[in-house]
Amino acid sequence: MTDQTKWHVLGNAEAVAQTAVHRILIKAQESISHRGVFKLVLAGGTTPKRIYEILSEQHQEWSKWHLFIGDERCLDVNDSERNSLMIKQTWLNKIEHTSDFLEANFHPIRAELGPEQGAADYANVIEPFLPFDLVLLGIGEDGHTASLFPGHQHNESELTHAVYESPKPPLERVTLSKQTIARSEQVMILVTGSGKKTAVTQWQQGDDLPIAQIRAMNRVDVLIEPDAMPA
């Protein structure tokens, strides 16, 4: 942990999702007001999915939102395990005035190209947009975040990494690097479920987990429900 990491214990998983949406909308308004654009990095998983469901019901200046993804599985674009497909089905395809969101403003990872080519392609995509305004992240039961796994070594100068031998299938993925995540104004880490308690305990004790190495330009906020907090 760092001094910039702030912990917010909320009532339950729904409260985490609702609070996250509230913070996202505030940051979007601030970024659009200051720079005319909001650059948001999305996460996969159950809690983010609920966030996207809530966002699909909002009325925003969607044409000024640029959406990116923190990591992706190297599967066919229409595979049900793809984060990009979940985001489209849960959020983007449900926006009431779809024309308000420009298709070109959604920047999925072309992980179907394979880890190396997919990572190289996405590095070229994101570089002109850095720094990001806000990055959403989750945490795995082993302390991983995005597809940054314990024990994996990467070239720290890269914007993106090709991932092989993931501890959970599929084995091949593409992920943003810690350095890229750190080039964001804010990071918001979403933690729900009792299965995360051990990883959170290790994180708070100072273990060298990927989640513990996350930084931001300004602040890192952890939104966590009581079930995931150490006893």
Summary of the structure (lengths in Angstrom):
residues: 231
radius of gyration: 16.5
end to end distance: 18.6
largest distance: 47.8
contacts: 753
relative contact order: 0.19
helix: 41%
strand: 22%
